[in-house]
Amino acid sequence: MSLLQDTLNVWWKEVNEMSHDAGVLIFFLFLPIAYPLIYYYVYSTELARDIPLAVVDESHSSLSREFVRKLDASPEAAVAARCADMTEARLLMEKAEVYGIVRIPSSFLDDIRHCRQTRVAVYSDVSSLIYYKSFLMPCSNIAQDMNKGIKIETLGAASMTDRELEISREPIAYDHVMLYNPQGGYASFLIPPILMLIIQQAMVLGLGMAMGRTRERNNGMAIYCGAPGYDSPTAVILGKILVVFPLFFFMALYMYVVVTWGFSLPHIGNYWDWIAMLTPYILACSCFTIVCSGMIYRREDSLLIFVFMSVPLLFLSGISWPSVSIPPVWKFVSWLFPSTFGLNAHVKIMSMGGDLAATAHEVRCLWIQAAVYFILACVQQKAQISYAERHGTPSRAIERMKAPSDGMADDNTSTLPAAQKP
Amino acid sequence: MLSPYKDRIARVLRISRREAGVFKRRPLLIFCMLVAPIFVTLYFTSLMEQGLPDQLPTGLVDEDDTQTTRQLVRILSSMKTTGLNHRYATFSDARRAMQKGEIYAFFYIPKATTEQAIGQRQPRISFYTADSYYIPAALLMKDLKTLSELSGLAVTKETLTAKGVPQSNIMGILQPVVVETHPLANPYLNYGILLNNLIIPGIVIILIMITTAYTIGMEWKIGTQKSFLNKMAGGSVPVALTGKLLPQTILYALIFMANDVYLYRVMGYPCQCGLAPMFLLGFMTVLAAQAMAIVLFGIFAGQMRMAMSSCALLGVLSVSMAGFSYPVPAMPEVLHGLSYVFPLRDYFLIYVNQALNGYPIVYAWKPILAMLTIIAMPFLFLRRYRMAFNTIQYKP
């Protein structure tokens, strides 16, 4: 039989098997459809607003009150309490009613009037760094702004023209431009890479479970021996790729349309560049996960092995933790996973508007991974076929013998512990 | 004849011994209970060894290239977080480098900046951060902003000196209000302390939940559920579940303790409350995670795979819902109360109260109550379990 026909036979058999396994469908359909929505919802506010803090104003001057007013007006922080002293404010911190304290010293106005530096102290809970950022940013902005006002007063504002005033306030003006995520939102930063990670994780969990099903129903064999097409390793791998590739390609499009575009996450990239990146990514994921799934012997094992890897993989990619700060050992390890390149390439194209030239390195690595894992998968498959030929009996007879309606017979492979037998 | 009380204990122990026998034959369980937690601990602590990332690649476009701007650049390159190691001829080159991921930020000094500054014509400099990468962008922003502020102040400083203002007063005029920051309990903003303290327990909780559902479900999978309940456990669901999960409770509690010792004694992460309360917290967290899994398994009575999948989905979600990366008060209102359902969220709040900040424990009553409630939840499902044990078959 030709390779094409074998491939199609395998494809048809795998589609049939997988679509009858609710567990596989959870990972192939529910996970990629629902999880992006849940994740987006968690981060949908994008920014932390009005985080409560306490103010201890020991100066009681008009200038210190101006500082507090401006602090309360800032988007990040909200003055939830004005305390008489630090003890009172600390109590509020302990009760977790506020997450920070701003203390304005009693010498605040005196210092300023005498041309001395005065120190406004910001105490922050750092259980989350966002609290710290929400207090530090407005405080330093207000301080810088006030400094400019005080400076020109000291320099003699009365004798200056408006333009002179402006220049004296800020002899060199500056801008900070936040590129690609202008409001500095958390969802805009985290959701795009997570979408790509979900693809790889859903694929590995689903394929692992499908492999467990195959083995459980097939006397421990990784293939349906006897079924048409399963004697050619290449056909088996191509057939499996043909199952997952279109499915996850569609899921990626769904994620793009519903999540990225629908929720207005950054999507400034060229659509075709993105497709050109997505193709090798899903291909590399398919081959990689087929190799991984070969390790699975029971349906549920795939959950035990692959789920906990999700968080380490996100950090390994260099999205959450800067890749330059990743120790070399882990850097080499990260090259084993398509997610490392896929996540970065997706961010570079979709979030940062880069073209294929900008992601040339990632795309090249993804193609290499696809090729290497394809060959590995074929070698693995060949070993499994020859193993099945040596040890296997024609699978169909076994399938008929082990009627799936009988739950007892499902796991009585040789690996079952004796203690668990009735 | 044993008293009913002693009989129950004997049965629990017998079932536990049987479970422990299973561990020996299933290397995968050992992998989940020992190898994976140890790997995760070593992985994350070595990944964030640096604490606070420094020398992050930063670019420079200096179109002016005068002695003054070079001085600025020298200041910038002496900063700790900024790794000024890329120079670009034009703005577009720098932007393209950013898209390629070569740099996380760049500083732009346009032509004639010095000339305009001397001539009092207010030049404008700028810096750009790639905020698709959250942590490096936030860190670099601080450095680059400081530099931009300084550059303006430097000009005024020269004017003031020329006017004969005494040195002691110059800083008081330039920068009268200084903001002093005190990140409590983590003064160097060590990301390891921020993240590892929660990510590692978070992943252990995922593993606990999945292995719990797996262990319980195994009875259905091999079809022994009915005889197991009625013969081995004497018809008592609590005995059956306790016996099955006891070995894991002990092992995971030991994992938590070992982690505590490693993080707080070896790595030196702050632990104001001492190890004993953290051991207790770890033990409670193990129970809460197991209880969560028991409840989920009860909901999908006998449907092992559904139970395991929901454990996995909730477990992974709890890493976000705990609120150590993105705080819960900033999330949509609905999630504020809901977050207490996740054992990791409760763990996080109690850990912050006790280990990180060392506050009085009474103020952590909410997460403690939530955790105890989670631990008690399985008792609502006893009838359902009895039904599942007796009537439900494993569905492949």
Boltz contact constraints between the chains, C-beta under 6 A:
constraints:
  - contact:
      token1: [A, 23]
      token2: [B, 305]
      max_distance: 6.0
  - contact:
      token1: [A, 26]
      token2: [B, 309]
      max_distance: 6.0
  - contact:
      token1: [A, 42]
      token2: [B, 320]
      max_distance: 6.0
  - contact:
      token1: [A, 42]
      token2: [B, 331]
      max_distance: 6.0
  - contact:
      token1: [A, 45]
      token2: [B, 330]
      max_distance: 6.0
  - contact:
      token1: [A, 48]
      token2: [B, 327]
      max_distance: 6.0
  - contact:
      token1: [A, 48]
      token2: [B, 330]
      max_distance: 6.0
  - contact:
      token1: [A, 94]
      token2: [B, 359]
      max_distance: 6.0
  - contact:
      token1: [A, 94]
      token2: [B, 363]
      max_distance: 6.0
  - contact:
      token1: [A, 95]
      token2: [B, 363]
      max_distance: 6.0
  - contact:
      token1: [A, 112]
      token2: [B, 176]
      max_distance: 6.0
  - contact:
      token1: [A, 115]
      token2: [B, 169]
      max_distance: 6.0
  - contact:
      token1: [A, 115]
      token2: [B, 172]
      max_distance: 6.0
  - contact:
      token1: [A, 115]
      token2: [B, 173]
      max_distance: 6.0
  - contact:
      token1: [A, 116]
      token2: [B, 172]
      max_distance: 6.0
  - contact:
      token1: [A, 117]
      token2: [B, 171]
      max_distance: 6.0
  - contact:
      token1: [A, 117]
      token2: [B, 172]
      max_distance: 6.0
  - contact:
      token1: [A, 117]
      token2: [B, 178]
      max_distance: 6.0
  - contact:
      token1: [A, 118]
      token2: [B, 177]
      max_distance: 6.0
  - contact:
      token1: [A, 119]
      token2: [B, 178]
      max_distance: 6.0
  - contact:
      token1: [A, 119]
      token2: [B, 180]
      max_distance: 6.0
  - contact:
      token1: [A, 120]
      token2: [B, 177]
      max_distance: 6.0
  - contact:
      token1: [A, 120]
      token2: [B, 179]
      max_distance: 6.0
  - contact:
      token1: [A, 121]
      token2: [B, 180]
      max_distance: 6.0
  - contact:
      token1: [A, 122]
      token2: [B, 181]
      max_distance: 6.0
  - contact:
      token1: [A, 123]
      token2: [B, 182]
      max_distance: 6.0
  - contact:
      token1: [A, 123]
      token2: [B, 184]
      max_distance: 6.0
  - contact:
      token1: [A, 124]
      token2: [B, 183]
      max_distance: 6.0
  - contact:
      token1: [A, 126]
      token2: [B, 183]
      max_distance: 6.0
  - contact:
      token1: [A, 126]
      token2: [B, 186]
      max_distance: 6.0
  - contact:
      token1: [A, 127]
      token2: [B, 352]
      max_distance: 6.0
  - contact:
      token1: [A, 128]
      token2: [B, 324]
      max_distance: 6.0
  - contact:
      token1: [A, 128]
      token2: [B, 327]
      max_distance: 6.0
  - contact:
      token1: [A, 130]
      token2: [B, 327]
      max_distance: 6.0
  - contact:
      token1: [A, 132]
      token2: [B, 183]
      max_distance: 6.0
  - contact:
      token1: [A, 136]
      token2: [B, 181]
      max_distance: 6.0
  - contact:
      token1: [A, 139]
      token2: [B, 179]
      max_distance: 6.0
  - contact:
      token1: [A, 140]
      token2: [B, 179]
      max_distance: 6.0
  - contact:
      token1: [A, 143]
      token2: [B, 177]
      max_distance: 6.0
  - contact:
      token1: [A, 143]
      token2: [B, 179]
      max_distance: 6.0
  - contact:
      token1: [A, 146]
      token2: [B, 177]
      max_distance: 6.0
  - contact:
      token1: [A, 147]
      token2: [B, 175]
      max_distance: 6.0
  - contact:
      token1: [A, 147]
      token2: [B, 176]
      max_distance: 6.0
  - contact:
      token1: [A, 147]
      token2: [B, 177]
      max_distance: 6.0
  - contact:
      token1: [A, 150]
      token2: [B, 176]
      max_distance: 6.0
  - contact:
      token1: [A, 151]
      token2: [B, 173]
      max_distance: 6.0
  - contact:
      token1: [A, 154]
      token2: [B, 173]
      max_distance: 6.0
  - contact:
      token1: [A, 167]
      token2: [B, 120]
      max_distance: 6.0
  - contact:
      token1: [A, 167]
      token2: [B, 122]
      max_distance: 6.0
  - contact:
      token1: [A, 170]
      token2: [B, 152]
      max_distance: 6.0
  - contact:
      token1: [A, 171]
      token2: [B, 152]
      max_distance: 6.0
  - contact:
      token1: [A, 171]
      token2: [B, 155]
      max_distance: 6.0
  - contact:
      token1: [A, 171]
      token2: [B, 156]
      max_distance: 6.0
  - contact:
      token1: [A, 172]
      token2: [B, 117]
      max_distance: 6.0
  - contact:
      token1: [A, 172]
      token2: [B, 123]
      max_distance: 6.0
  - contact:
      token1: [A, 172]
      token2: [B, 151]
      max_distance: 6.0
  - contact:
      token1: [A, 172]
      token2: [B, 152]
      max_distance: 6.0
  - contact:
      token1: [A, 173]
      token2: [B, 122]
      max_distance: 6.0
  - contact:
      token1: [A, 173]
      token2: [B, 124]
      max_distance: 6.0
  - contact:
      token1: [A, 174]
      token2: [B, 125]
      max_distance: 6.0
  - contact:
      token1: [A, 174]
      token2: [B, 126]
      max_distance: 6.0
  - contact:
      token1: [A, 174]
      token2: [B, 148]
      max_distance: 6.0
  - contact:
      token1: [A, 175]
      token2: [B, 126]
      max_distance: 6.0
  - contact:
      token1: [A, 176]
      token2: [B, 127]
      max_distance: 6.0
  - contact:
      token1: [A, 177]
      token2: [B, 128]
      max_distance: 6.0
  - contact:
      token1: [A, 178]
      token2: [B, 129]
      max_distance: 6.0
  - contact:
      token1: [A, 178]
      token2: [B, 131]
      max_distance: 6.0
  - contact:
      token1: [A, 179]
      token2: [B, 128]
      max_distance: 6.0
  - contact:
      token1: [A, 179]
      token2: [B, 130]
      max_distance: 6.0
  - contact:
      token1: [A, 180]
      token2: [B, 130]
      max_distance: 6.0
  - contact:
      token1: [A, 180]
      token2: [B, 131]
      max_distance: 6.0
  - contact:
      token1: [A, 180]
      token2: [B, 132]
      max_distance: 6.0
  - contact:
      token1: [A, 181]
      token2: [B, 131]
      max_distance: 6.0
  - contact:
      token1: [A, 181]
      token2: [B, 132]
      max_distance: 6.0
  - contact:
      token1: [A, 184]
      token2: [B, 131]
      max_distance: 6.0
  - contact:
      token1: [A, 186]
      token2: [B, 326]
      max_distance: 6.0
  - contact:
      token1: [A, 189]
      token2: [B, 134]
      max_distance: 6.0
  - contact:
      token1: [A, 300]
      token2: [B, 214]
      max_distance: 6.0
  - contact:
      token1: [A, 300]
      token2: [B, 308]
      max_distance: 6.0
  - contact:
      token1: [A, 301]
      token2: [B, 28]
      max_distance: 6.0
  - contact:
      token1: [A, 303]
      token2: [B, 210]
      max_distance: 6.0
  - contact:
      token1: [A, 303]
      token2: [B, 308]
      max_distance: 6.0
  - contact:
      token1: [A, 303]
      token2: [B, 312]
      max_distance: 6.0
  - contact:
      token1: [A, 304]
      token2: [B, 28]
      max_distance: 6.0
  - contact:
      token1: [A, 304]
      token2: [B, 32]
      max_distance: 6.0
  - contact:
      token1: [A, 304]
      token2: [B, 210]
      max_distance: 6.0
  - contact:
      token1: [A, 307]
      token2: [B, 312]
      max_distance: 6.0
  - contact:
      token1: [A, 308]
      token2: [B, 36]
      max_distance: 6.0
  - contact:
      token1: [A, 308]
      token2: [B, 203]
      max_distance: 6.0
  - contact:
      token1: [A, 308]
      token2: [B, 206]
      max_distance: 6.0
  - contact:
      token1: [A, 308]
      token2: [B, 207]
      max_distance: 6.0
  - contact:
      token1: [A, 310]
      token2: [B, 316]
      max_distance: 6.0
  - contact:
      token1: [A, 311]
      token2: [B, 319]
      max_distance: 6.0
  - contact:
      token1: [A, 312]
      token2: [B, 43]
      max_distance: 6.0
  - contact:
      token1: [A, 322]
      token2: [B, 53]
      max_distance: 6.0
  - contact:
      token1: [A, 322]
      token2: [B, 56]
      max_distance: 6.0
  - contact:
      token1: [A, 322]
      token2: [B, 136]
      max_distance: 6.0
  - contact:
      token1: [A, 325]
      token2: [B, 50]
      max_distance: 6.0
  - contact:
      token1: [A, 325]
      token2: [B, 53]
      max_distance: 6.0
  - contact:
      token1: [A, 330]
      token2: [B, 47]
      max_distance: 6.0
  - contact:
      token1: [A, 347]
      token2: [B, 132]
      max_distance: 6.0
  - contact:
      token1: [A, 348]
      token2: [B, 99]
      max_distance: 6.0
  - contact:
      token1: [A, 351]
      token2: [B, 132]
      max_distance: 6.0
  - contact:
      token1: [A, 352]
      token2: [B, 99]
      max_distance: 6.0
  - contact:
      token1: [A, 352]
      token2: [B, 132]
      max_distance: 6.0
  - contact:
      token1: [A, 354]
      token2: [B, 99]
      max_distance: 6.0
  - contact:
      token1: [A, 358]
      token2: [B, 99]
      max_distance: 6.0
  - contact:
      token1: [A, 358]
      token2: [B, 100]
      max_distance: 6.0
  - contact:
      token1: [A, 404]
      token2: [B, 396]
      max_distance: 6.0
  - contact:
      token1: [A, 407]
      token2: [B, 223]
      max_distance: 6.0
  - contact:
      token1: [A, 407]
      token2: [B, 393]
      max_distance: 6.0
  - contact:
      token1: [A, 407]
      token2: [B, 394]
      max_distance: 6.0
  - contact:
      token1: [A, 408]
      token2: [B, 223]
      max_distance: 6.0
  - contact:
      token1: [A, 410]
      token2: [B, 396]
      max_distance: 6.0
  - contact:
      token1: [A, 411]
      token2: [B, 221]
      max_distance: 6.0
  - contact:
      token1: [A, 411]
      token2: [B, 222]
      max_distance: 6.0
  - contact:
      token1: [A, 417]
      token2: [B, 22]
      max_distance: 6.0
  - contact:
      token1: [A, 417]
      token2: [B, 25]
      max_distance: 6.0
  - contact:
      token1: [A, 419]
      token2: [B, 18]
      max_distance: 6.0
  - contact:
      token1: [A, 419]
      token2: [B, 21]
      max_distance: 6.0
  - contact:
      token1: [A, 420]
      token2: [B, 222]
      max_distance: 6.0
  - contact:
      token1: [A, 422]
      token2: [B, 224]
      max_distance: 6.0
  - contact:
      token1: [A, 422]
      token2: [B, 227]
      max_distance: 6.0
